[in-house]
Amino acid sequence: MNIQRLGHAAILVEMAGTRILIDPGSYSSDDAFSVTDLDAIVITHQHPDHADPVRLPGLLEATPDVLVLAEGAAIAALPALAERAVSLRSDDQHQVGGITITGVGGAHAVIHPDLGVATNVGVILSATGEPTLFHPGDAYDPAPDGVDVLALPLSAPWAKLAETVEFCRRVSAATVFPIHDAALTSSGYAIYWRTIESLGGAARSVRVAPDETLSV
């Protein structure tokens, strides 16, 4: 499995001869919107840092034969998704090449009670002979069993570091790498990541920069 970070929550996963792009959002690099030879695009929820309303339509136009899976509110909010996407729901399974994509959860983490609760469906990617990857979108609630690699949201308006550590421990993945980190400064980043390394419980905690690739 190769996982290329493309800025903030966006990752390109390559395994079992299949390429899947997850959450190309407004903080993602331009590379997230120019990838080729994709088999699927996954959108966990409607927030622009996970689904860029400006650049996503161009990506969808450039990939007319690619399966698009998106959480329901994202489909309703973005016309480009409404024309293309298949609904991504909790516990649904979609076979894409050699990969099984399974929806996980349903609620976005609470930013503030006055804002209400948005929807969010994370995904598990699994394939025969490959590690199992979990991208939770914006939630620390579901902690599925059997996860080998966790894409860990490191910083968000809805998160505090103690919750990040506990989520990491509950998932109990052997390998953890950061996503959702665009709001952190370079000086503050080390505080967050050192805490995950020392308290998160993973055998391998890898600080992968937005332009780097992790092989598992």
N, C-alpha and C positions, 0 to 999 in steps of 0.2 A: 504494500500500500504506500502510495506517495500522496502527501497532502500539501498543496501549495497555498500559502496564505496570500490573499489578494486585498488586504486592507480591512480592518475592523472585523466584521462578522463573516466576511466572504472567504470561502475556501473552495479549492478545486481538488476533488478526490479522484484518484486514478487507482483502480484495482480490478482484478478479474477482467481485464480488457475493456473496462467501462470508465467513462469520464462523467462526473457529476459536479455541477456548480451549485453551491448553496449560498443564498442570501447576498447577492450583489447589490449593495446599498450605496447611499450617498457618500459615505466615507471610504468606500472601496476605491482601489486604484483603477485607472483606465483599462488596465490589463483584464480586469474582471468582465469588461464589456466587449472585449475583442478576442476572447478565447474561441478556439475552433474545435471541430471534431467532438462536440459534446453529445452525450446520450440523454442527459436530463438536466433540467434547471429546477431547483427547489427553493421555495419562498416560505419561510416559517411564519411570517406575519406581516402586517401591512405597514409598519413603521418605516419611514424613508431610509433609515440607516441599514435596513435589511432588504428593501426593495426601492431602488432609486426611481422615482417617477419620471425623471428627465432622461436618463440613459438606458433604463430597462427596455423601453419600447424598441430602441434601435437594436439591442441584443436579440430580442425576440424576432424582429424582422430578418435578422441575419441568420437565424437558426430555425427556419420554418418547419423542419422535420423533427425537431427535438421535443421530447416529452417535457411538459411544464407541469409541475405539481405545486400547488399553492394553497395556503390556508384560506378558508372561506371569506373572511372579512377582507383579505388582501385582494381576492378576485373581485369582490364587490366594489372596492375602492379604486382600483386601477383598471381603466378600460383596456389597456394592452393585455392584462391578464384575463379579463373577462372573455376576450376573443379566443384565448388559447388554452387556458389552464384547466387541469383536472383537479378537483377538490382534494386537498390533503387533510385527512381526519385521523384522529387518534385510533390506533390499532389497525388501521387499514394497511395493507401490504401491496406494494407495486413492484413488479419484476422489471428491471431495466438491465438488459444484457445479463451479465453474471451477478448483478447486485440485487438484493432485496432491500427495498426502502420501506421502513415501518414507521408510521406516525406515532408520536408519543406525547401525551398530555393534551391540554386544551386551553389553559389559561395563562396569559401573560402575568409576570410578577407585578405586584401592586407598586405603582410609583407613588400615588397618594390616594386615599379613599375618595376624595372629592373628584378625582378624574375617572372613577369607575374602573372596571377590569376589562382590559382588551383580551383578545383571543391570541393564541400562540400554539403551534404544533411543532414540536421538535422532531428530529428524525434519527433513526438508527439505520446505519448502512452495514449490511453483512453479506458475505460471500464465502463459498466453500474454500477452505484453505487460507483465508485471509483474516486479519484482526477485525473486530467489530468496532465501528466508530459511532459515537453519539454526539450530535450537534443539537443542543437543547433550545436554540433560539434564545428567547428572553425569559427564562424560567429556571428556578432552582427546585421546583416542586417534584417533578418526576425524577426518580433515580432508578432506572431499569437495571435488571441483573444482566450479567454476561457482557458488560462493556469492557473492551480492551483499551480503547483510545477515547479520551474525553476532550472535546473542544470546549474549553472552560471560559465562560464569560467572566472577564476579570474585573471590570468596572462598569457601573451603570447607575443612572438616577434611582433605580429600584433596588440596588444591592448595597450591602455593607460587607466588609472583608470577613467578618466572622461567619456570615452566611455563605460566602464563597468557599471558605475552608470546610464547613460542614457539608455542603453539597459535594465537594470533591471527595470527602471521606465516604459519603453515602454511596456514591457511584462506584467508588473503589476500583477505578481503572488503573491498569499497570502503567500506562503512559498518559500524561496530561500535557496539553499545550494551550496557550492563551488565545482567546479571541475577544472581541468586544472591548477593545482597549484604546480606542481612538481619543478618548477624553483624558487619558493620563499623560502627564508631562514626562519627559525623559528622566528627570531627577526623581519624580515620585514613583515611577514605574517599579524601581528596584524594591521599594518597600512592600508593594503588593506581591511581587513575584518571590521575594525571599520568604515571605510568610507562607505562600503556597508550597514552596520547596521544603520548608521546615515542618509545616503542620498538616499539609494536605494528604499525606499518606501514600502518594504514588511512588512506585519504584523508580520511575523515570519522569521527571518534570523538565520539559524542554521549552525554553523561551525562544519561540520562533518569531522572527521579525516579519512584518507584513509582506516582504518580498522574498521570503525564504521558503524552502520545501523541507518537509519532515518525512523521512522514510521509516516505516515501521514493519 
